Amino acid sequence: GIEWLEPFVEVYRERVAIPFSCNVFATTINERTVRMLKDGGCRAIAMGIEIADDALRTEFMNKPVTTAQIVEAARLVKGAGIRLVTFNILGNYKYTVTFNHC
């Protein structure tokens, strides 16, 4: 869990107060976490998409997160005015790029 986030953000904001960026897993992002990160000074969030296909993302990357979860997390981050950076893998041996997912 991320129970540590709220007390961390409070202390960070009071004692450090330097803008920061962080890496997240899409399933940890919700309105509350985004608000806490924004209030703490987060200016950019990086999130791994890796592969656009849910089944391959789970099988190949061992990352059980759906495209819908990623899209929702991205919507929340962008909606809060935080820059979003994504990590993407193109051209692995099991996947070819198509525009069916766009």
C-alpha positions in Angstrom: 0.0 0.0 0.0 0.9 3.6 0.0 0.0 4.5 3.5 3.3 6.2 3.8 2.6 8.8 1.1 0.5 11.3 3.1 2.9 11.7 6.0 5.9 11.7 3.6 4.3 14.5 1.5 3.6 16.6 4.6 7.2 16.3 5.8 8.6 16.8 2.3 6.6 19.9 1.7 7.6 21.4 5.0 11.2 20.5 5.2 12.4 20.1 1.6 9.9 21.9 -0.7 11.7 21.1 -3.9 9.6 20.1 -6.9 10.0 16.4 -7.8 9.0 13.7 -10.2 8.2 10.1 -9.4 7.5 6.7 -11.1 4.2 5.1 -10.4 2.3 1.9 -11.2 -1.1 2.7 -12.8 -3.0 0.8 -10.1 -1.7 3.0 -7.3 -3.1 6.2 -8.9 -6.4 7.5 -7.8 -7.8 11.0 -7.1 -6.4 11.0 -3.5 -2.8 10.0 -4.5 -2.7 12.5 -7.3 -3.9 15.3 -5.1 -1.3 14.4 -2.4 1.5 14.2 -5.0 0.4 17.5 -6.5 0.2 19.2 -3.1 3.6 17.9 -2.2 5.2 19.5 -5.3 5.2 16.7 -7.9 5.6 18.2 -11.3 5.9 15.0 -13.4 4.8 11.4 -13.1 6.3 8.6 -15.1 4.2 5.5 -15.7 5.1 2.3 -17.6 2.7 1.3 -20.4 5.2 -1.0 -21.9 2.9 -2.9 -24.3 -0.6 -1.7 -25.6 -2.1 -5.2 -25.4 -3.4 -6.3 -22.0 -2.7 -10.0 -22.5 0.9 -9.4 -23.7 1.5 -6.9 -21.0 0.5 -9.5 -18.4 2.3 -12.4 -20.1 5.4 -10.8 -21.4 6.0 -8.1 -18.8 4.4 -9.8 -15.9 2.5 -6.6 -15.4 -1.2 -7.3 -14.6 -2.7 -3.9 -15.4 -5.3 -3.2 -18.0 -5.3 -0.5 -20.6 -8.4 0.9 -19.0 -6.5 1.3 -15.7 -3.6 3.0 -17.5 -6.0 5.4 -19.3 -7.8 6.3 -16.1 -4.5 6.9 -14.2 -3.3 9.1 -17.1 -6.5 11.0 -17.1 -6.2 11.7 -13.4 -2.6 12.8 -13.6 -3.2 15.1 -16.6 -6.3 16.4 -15.0 -4.3 17.5 -12.0 -1.9 19.5 -14.2 1.0 17.1 -13.7 3.2 16.3 -16.6 2.9 12.6 -17.6 5.8 10.6 -19.0 5.2 7.1 -20.3 7.6 4.1 -20.8 6.7 2.2 -24.0 8.3 -0.9 -25.7 7.9 -1.2 -29.4 9.0 -4.1 -31.5 9.6 -6.9 -29.1 9.6 -10.4 -30.5 6.0 -11.2 -29.7 4.3 -7.9 -30.6 4.0 -5.8 -33.7 2.7 -2.3 -33.9 -0.8 -1.9 -35.2 -3.3 0.9 -34.8 -6.1 -1.2 -33.5 -5.5 0.0 -30.0 -5.6 3.7 -30.7 
